[in-house]
Amino acid sequence: MSGTDEKATSESLFNRVNVDRTSHVIVDQIKQLIRDGSLKPGDRLPNERALCLQLGVSRVTVREALRGLEATGLIQVRLGARGGSFLTAPSPELVGENLAQLLTLSPITALAVTEARQIFELGILPLVLERASREDIAELRTLVVDALTAKADGVYSTDMSAAFHVRLAACTHNPAIEALMHSFHGPLLSSLQEAKTVAPLMGFKGVEEHGEIVDAIEAKDLPRARAILAQHLERTAQRVARSQG
């Protein structure tokens, strides 16, 4: 595509902005172009000068909009002769991080998070057993071994427990499920920490159950995996409830 053709194509995508808080309007406009397929991951946005002309705004406003898009992971800014602002495909981790920020700012209790986990994690278990690859199982086992080592060294933490559950969701190979599990990460750590204050040794039993869950997944034994995970989550729920009682 020639420079003239590229300019004509890019100019047809954007509308002039003449309202307050213009940088937010520019961000919304670019998000809409992504949603309707006019912009795709890998596409390069016009340079700052071209965006200023097309949108009818100042460079300060354009830069503010680009910073907002970069902060949310929708664009990647590259330097150099072939640099520019490129559209990216948001990863499950990034989507989950943005959702987690909303959850963290909301008045959601550790008990509510634990209840949601019981519904969510038990619900995705059939997909985990159906889709977990050898690599997935190997990585889950590595997390269990690392946790057992940390337990023996007295440095086991709730972060290690949360990492196992996030990796378990990734075994579904469903980006939406993985993103949702990532969104639980902050509140999940909070609920685990609350449970730990009631029962400091709870993580020790939990690590053993993580290993048993992996065994059941590898054996494609859904009833056993479900029973162990249900018991695992119920114990956390009871301890969180006691901490809030």
SULFENPE-V536400 format. One record per residue. N is the residue number from 1. PHI is phi in whole degrees, -180 to 180 (NA if undefined). D_LAST is the distance of its C-alpha to the last C-alpha in whole Angstrom. Layout:
BEGIN
n=N phi=PHI d_last=D_LAST
n=N phi=PHI d_last=D_LAST
END
This chain:
BEGIN
n=1 phi=NA d_last=66
n=2 phi=-74 d_last=68
n=3 phi=-61 d_last=67
n=4 phi=-66 d_last=68
n=5 phi=-65 d_last=66
n=6 phi=-63 d_last=63
n=7 phi=-64 d_last=63
n=8 phi=-64 d_last=64
n=9 phi=-66 d_last=61
n=10 phi=-67 d_last=59
n=11 phi=-65 d_last=60
n=12 phi=-75 d_last=60
n=13 phi=-82 d_last=56
n=14 phi=-108 d_last=55
n=15 phi=-109 d_last=55
n=16 phi=-64 d_last=56
n=17 phi=-113 d_last=53
n=18 phi=-136 d_last=54
n=19 phi=-131 d_last=50
n=20 phi=-65 d_last=48
n=21 phi=52 d_last=46
n=22 phi=-60 d_last=48
n=23 phi=-62 d_last=46
n=24 phi=-68 d_last=43
n=25 phi=-68 d_last=46
n=26 phi=-64 d_last=48
n=27 phi=-59 d_last=45
n=28 phi=-62 d_last=44
n=29 phi=-65 d_last=48
n=30 phi=-68 d_last=47
n=31 phi=-60 d_last=44
n=32 phi=-66 d_last=46
n=33 phi=-64 d_last=49
n=34 phi=-70 d_last=47
n=35 phi=-62 d_last=45
n=36 phi=-88 d_last=49
n=37 phi=88 d_last=50
n=38 phi=-69 d_last=53
n=39 phi=-120 d_last=51
n=40 phi=-131 d_last=50
n=41 phi=-52 d_last=49
n=42 phi=100 d_last=51
n=43 phi=-66 d_last=53
n=44 phi=-100 d_last=54
n=45 phi=-72 d_last=54
n=46 phi=-57 d_last=57
n=47 phi=-69 d_last=57
n=48 phi=-56 d_last=56
n=49 phi=-62 d_last=59
n=50 phi=-65 d_last=60
n=51 phi=-64 d_last=56
n=52 phi=-60 d_last=57
n=53 phi=-67 d_last=60
n=54 phi=-69 d_last=59
n=55 phi=-91 d_last=56
n=56 phi=72 d_last=58
n=57 phi=-131 d_last=55
n=58 phi=-83 d_last=55
n=59 phi=-66 d_last=55
n=60 phi=-60 d_last=52
n=61 phi=-67 d_last=50
n=62 phi=-62 d_last=51
n=63 phi=-64 d_last=50
n=64 phi=-64 d_last=46
n=65 phi=-64 d_last=46
n=66 phi=-65 d_last=47
n=67 phi=-63 d_last=44
n=68 phi=-64 d_last=42
n=69 phi=-67 d_last=43
n=70 phi=-68 d_last=43
n=71 phi=-64 d_last=39
n=72 phi=-90 d_last=38
n=73 phi=81 d_last=40
n=74 phi=-84 d_last=42
n=75 phi=-134 d_last=45
n=76 phi=-124 d_last=47
n=77 phi=-95 d_last=49
n=78 phi=-113 d_last=52
n=79 phi=-96 d_last=55
n=80 phi=103 d_last=58
n=81 phi=-61 d_last=61
n=82 phi=-104 d_last=59
n=83 phi=-81 d_last=56
n=84 phi=143 d_last=54
n=85 phi=-104 d_last=51
n=86 phi=-112 d_last=50
n=87 phi=-68 d_last=48
n=88 phi=-118 d_last=45
n=89 phi=-98 d_last=44
n=90 phi=-57 d_last=40
n=91 phi=-81 d_last=38
n=92 phi=-56 d_last=35
n=93 phi=-63 d_last=33
n=94 phi=-69 d_last=35
n=95 phi=-60 d_last=33
n=96 phi=-62 d_last=30
n=97 phi=-63 d_last=30
n=98 phi=-66 d_last=31
n=99 phi=-66 d_last=28
n=100 phi=-62 d_last=26
n=101 phi=-62 d_last=26
n=102 phi=-66 d_last=26
n=103 phi=-65 d_last=22
n=104 phi=-65 d_last=21
n=105 phi=-81 d_last=23
n=106 phi=-90 d_last=21
n=107 phi=-78 d_last=17
n=108 phi=-100 d_last=16
n=109 phi=-83 d_last=12
n=110 phi=-61 d_last=12
n=111 phi=-65 d_last=11
n=112 phi=-66 d_last=14
n=113 phi=-63 d_last=16
n=114 phi=-65 d_last=15
n=115 phi=-64 d_last=16
n=116 phi=-64 d_last=19
n=117 phi=-63 d_last=20
n=118 phi=-61 d_last=20
n=119 phi=-71 d_last=22
n=120 phi=-69 d_last=24
n=121 phi=-69 d_last=25
n=122 phi=-68 d_last=25
n=123 phi=-68 d_last=28
n=124 phi=-88 d_last=30
n=125 phi=-57 d_last=30
n=126 phi=-58 d_last=34
n=127 phi=-68 d_last=35
n=128 phi=-59 d_last=34
n=129 phi=-66 d_last=36
n=130 phi=-72 d_last=39
n=131 phi=-112 d_last=39
n=132 phi=-59 d_last=38
n=133 phi=-91 d_last=41
n=134 phi=-61 d_last=43
n=135 phi=-65 d_last=42
n=136 phi=-59 d_last=38
n=137 phi=-63 d_last=38
n=138 phi=-63 d_last=39
n=139 phi=-70 d_last=37
n=140 phi=-63 d_last=34
n=141 phi=-65 d_last=35
n=142 phi=-63 d_last=36
n=143 phi=-63 d_last=33
n=144 phi=-66 d_last=32
n=145 phi=-62 d_last=34
n=146 phi=-62 d_last=33
n=147 phi=-68 d_last=30
n=148 phi=-64 d_last=31
n=149 phi=-65 d_last=33
n=150 phi=-64 d_last=31
n=151 phi=-61 d_last=29
n=152 phi=-65 d_last=32
n=153 phi=-88 d_last=32
n=154 phi=74 d_last=29
n=155 phi=-122 d_last=28
n=156 phi=-65 d_last=26
n=157 phi=-133 d_last=24
n=158 phi=-66 d_last=21
n=159 phi=-61 d_last=24
n=160 phi=-70 d_last=26
n=161 phi=-67 d_last=24
n=162 phi=-62 d_last=24
n=163 phi=-61 d_last=28
n=164 phi=-64 d_last=28
n=165 phi=-69 d_last=26
n=166 phi=-66 d_last=28
n=167 phi=-67 d_last=31
n=168 phi=-61 d_last=30
n=169 phi=-64 d_last=30
n=170 phi=-65 d_last=34
n=171 phi=-66 d_last=35
n=172 phi=-73 d_last=35
n=173 phi=55 d_last=38
n=174 phi=-119 d_last=37
n=175 phi=-58 d_last=36
n=176 phi=-67 d_last=34
n=177 phi=-65 d_last=32
n=178 phi=-64 d_last=32
n=179 phi=-64 d_last=31
n=180 phi=-64 d_last=28
n=181 phi=-66 d_last=27
n=182 phi=-62 d_last=28
n=183 phi=-67 d_last=26
n=184 phi=-79 d_last=23
n=185 phi=-57 d_last=24
n=186 phi=-63 d_last=22
n=187 phi=-60 d_last=19
n=188 phi=-63 d_last=19
n=189 phi=-61 d_last=19
n=190 phi=-63 d_last=16
n=191 phi=-67 d_last=14
n=192 phi=-67 d_last=16
n=193 phi=-66 d_last=16
n=194 phi=-63 d_last=12
n=195 phi=-64 d_last=12
n=196 phi=-66 d_last=15
n=197 phi=-67 d_last=13
n=198 phi=-83 d_last=11
n=199 phi=-136 d_last=14
n=200 phi=-56 d_last=17
n=201 phi=-94 d_last=20
n=202 phi=-59 d_last=18
n=203 phi=-65 d_last=21
n=204 phi=-64 d_last=24
n=205 phi=-66 d_last=23
n=206 phi=-61 d_last=23
n=207 phi=-64 d_last=26
n=208 phi=-61 d_last=28
n=209 phi=-68 d_last=26
n=210 phi=-58 d_last=28
n=211 phi=-63 d_last=31
n=212 phi=-67 d_last=31
n=213 phi=-65 d_last=30
n=214 phi=-63 d_last=33
n=215 phi=-58 d_last=35
n=216 phi=-67 d_last=34
n=217 phi=-64 d_last=35
n=218 phi=-63 d_last=38
n=219 phi=-83 d_last=39
n=220 phi=58 d_last=38
n=221 phi=-100 d_last=36
n=222 phi=-63 d_last=34
n=223 phi=-57 d_last=32
n=224 phi=-69 d_last=31
n=225 phi=-61 d_last=30
n=226 phi=-65 d_last=28
n=227 phi=-65 d_last=26
n=228 phi=-67 d_last=26
n=229 phi=-65 d_last=24
n=230 phi=-62 d_last=22
n=231 phi=-64 d_last=21
n=232 phi=-59 d_last=20
n=233 phi=-74 d_last=18
n=234 phi=-65 d_last=16
n=235 phi=-64 d_last=15
n=236 phi=-63 d_last=14
n=237 phi=-61 d_last=12
n=238 phi=-65 d_last=10
n=239 phi=-71 d_last=10
n=240 phi=-64 d_last=9
n=241 phi=-61 d_last=6
n=242 phi=-66 d_last=5
n=243 phi=-70 d_last=6
n=244 phi=-100 d_last=4
n=245 phi=-78 d_last=0
END
